[in-house]
Amino acid sequence: MCHFGGPTGINDDRPGLTQPVVLEWFGNGIVAGSTVPARSAIAAGMPSPDHVFAQGAATPGDSGSGVISRDGRAVGALVTVGVHTGSLGLAGGDAGLVGITV
């Protein structure tokens, strides 16, 4: 992966909502892709085996970018940008601006 290197393996951790996780990608999104293509975001854990929602700067055009954890392991692909409230409520609390499939 440009700038970050890797991936060095597959991430299979499922940290809880109280364990922040730094995620990284190299994207070609509108404006951000031409000025700062290598970006990071922070997720409140990764409790779901299907998705991760993170807080960070992603723009249309970043979709499909490979996402890795800070230690270089593959997490998934960036697929959506916008407000996500996947599990907000009594059962969970993951939400964010960047949607990543795992």
Sequence and secondary structure as in RCSB ss.txt:
>XXXX:A:sequence
MCHFGGPTGINDDRPGLTQPVVLEWFGNGIVAGSTVPARSAIAAGMPSPDHVFAQGAATPGDSGSGVISRDGRAV
GALVTVGVHTGSLGLAGGDAGLVGITV
>XXXX:A:secstr
 TTT    EE      TTSEEEEEEE   TTHHHH  EEEEEEE    SSEEEEEE   TT TT EEEETTSEEE
EEEEEEEEE TTBTTTB   EEEEEE 
